[in-house]
């Protein structure tokens, strides 16, 4: 079992390198990354999709056609064509691994970092662009930035840069003050 997981990891690395090379040739690395992410989340959250993709009765070509029909708006053609090419692979396990290794390649080769920004209220588009510019300069990287509104923050921002969390929200500050006051007793 462990050997088959190692083989799948190795194949995922090779496949992601090939996919990255094709994506780089058409300057669509970010679109492919987003497609893999969307497909990976869908596989995780939709048991019907997992069952369909694991079915031995459905050919790789038919799986690819179905994914194309369902995800054509959200999935880049490179990802859809890739699904048609792979046979006898556990695509349900393979897609999340592809996402992981593709993202690693993207970070290494394009100096890109994923950043998730939690904000307390919606931000105007020009402010988002301005914030991204400042963040890119501070990180010395090209950030793939997504914003999520979380009113519970009260104000400030919570950033997840790669695997690191930077929390400068008001709620975090209040919680720290509360702990300091309780510790002072």
N, C-alpha and C positions, 0 to 999 in steps of 0.2 A: 504494500500500500504506500509506504513512504517512498519507495523507488518510483512508483508511477507519479506521485506528486512532484518528485524531483524532475522527472522527464517532462511533465507538463510545464513546470517552471522554466525549464531550459527551452522548450518549444515556444513558450510565451515570449521569452527574451528574444529569440530568433525572429519570431513573427513580428514583434513590435519594432525591431530594428528594420526589417524589410518594409513594414508599413510606414515607419518614420521616413525612410529613404524616398519612398513614393510620394508621401505627403510633402516632403521638403522640395521635391522636384516641381511640384505645382503650387508651392508656397501656401499650403493649406494645413499646416501642422496644428494650428489652434482649432480649426474646424474639426479635424479628426479627433483631437483630444476631447473636445466637447461632445462629439458623437459617441466616443467610447464611454465617456462619463454618463451620458444620458442612457445609453443601452445597458450599462452596468447597473445603474439605479433601477431601471425598469425590470431587469432580470431579478434583482433583489426584492423588489416590491410587488411583482406580479406573478403569483404562483402558476397561473395559466400559461404565461409566456415561458416560464421555466419548463413546465411539462411539455409544451410544444417543441421547444428547442432540444429537449432530451429524448424526444420520441425517435425510436429506431425506424418507425414506419414512414417518416417524412424524410425525403432526400435533402441533401445540402442545398441543392438548387431551389427546391420548394421552400426551404427555410429562408433562404436569401430573398426569394420573391415576396414572401410574407413579411419579412422584416422591412423590405423596401416599401411595400404597400402601407404598412403601419407607421413606419418611422421616416418616410421619405422627406418630410419637412425638417426633421431633427437629426437625421443621420447622413453623414457625408458618403458619397458614392464609393470612396475607397474602403470604408468599413463594410458597406453592403456587399461589395464585390469580394472582399476578404472572406466573408461568411460563406459565400458560394464556393470558394476554393477549398476550404477546410472540410475534410471528411473524417469520420471516425474519431473526432476529437470531442471532448466534453466542453461544448461551447459555453455552457453555464458557468463552469469553473474558469474557462480560458479568457472570457471577456474581461472580468475584473483584473486578472493578471496582466492582460494586454494594456488595460488602462494604467495600471501601476507602472509597468516598465516603459510605456510610451511617455508618461508624465516625467519619469526619471530622465529619459533621453531629451525631452523638451527642456527640462531645467538645465541639463549639462550643455546642450548644444546651442540653445537660444537664450540662455541666461534669463529664463522665465521663472517666476515664482507665483504660486497660487495664493491669493489673499482674499479672505472673507471678512468683510467689514459689517459689524452689527451697529446700527445707528438707532437712535430713539425715535426719529421721525424722518419722513421722506425727504430726500435731498434733491435739489434741482440738478438737471443734467450738466449744466456748465460747472457747477460746484463739484460734481463727481469727477469730471474731466480734470479740473484744477487739482483736486485731491489726489487723483491717480498720478498726475505729473509730479507732485511733491513727494509722493510715496516712492515712485520709481527713482527719483533723484536720491532720496534718503537711503533706499535699499541698494542702489546701484544695480538694479535689475529691472526687467520689464515685468510688471505685475499683471497677472490675470485677475482682475478685481471684480468681486461680486458684492452687492449690497443687500442686506436683509434688515428690515425694520423690526425693532424690538422695543416697544414703548416702555417695558419694564426697566430699561437702562436709565430712564429719567433724563439723561443727557450724556454727553461725551461719546465715546466710541469704544468698541471691543474689536480688536483685530486678531485674526488667526493668519499668521504668515507662515506658510508651510505647516509645520507641526508646533510652532510656537504661538502662545497666546499673550497678547498685550491688551490689558484691560484698564482703560482710563475712563471708565464710565462713572457716573455719579453714584449709581447704586453700589458699585464696588468700593468706592471711596467711603460711602456711608457705612457699609458693612465693616470695613477696616476700622473706622472710628468706633463703631459699636463694640468690636472685639477689644480694642485698646481700652475702652472705658470699663468693660467687664473684667479685663485682666488687671486693671488698676485697683480694683476693690480689694 
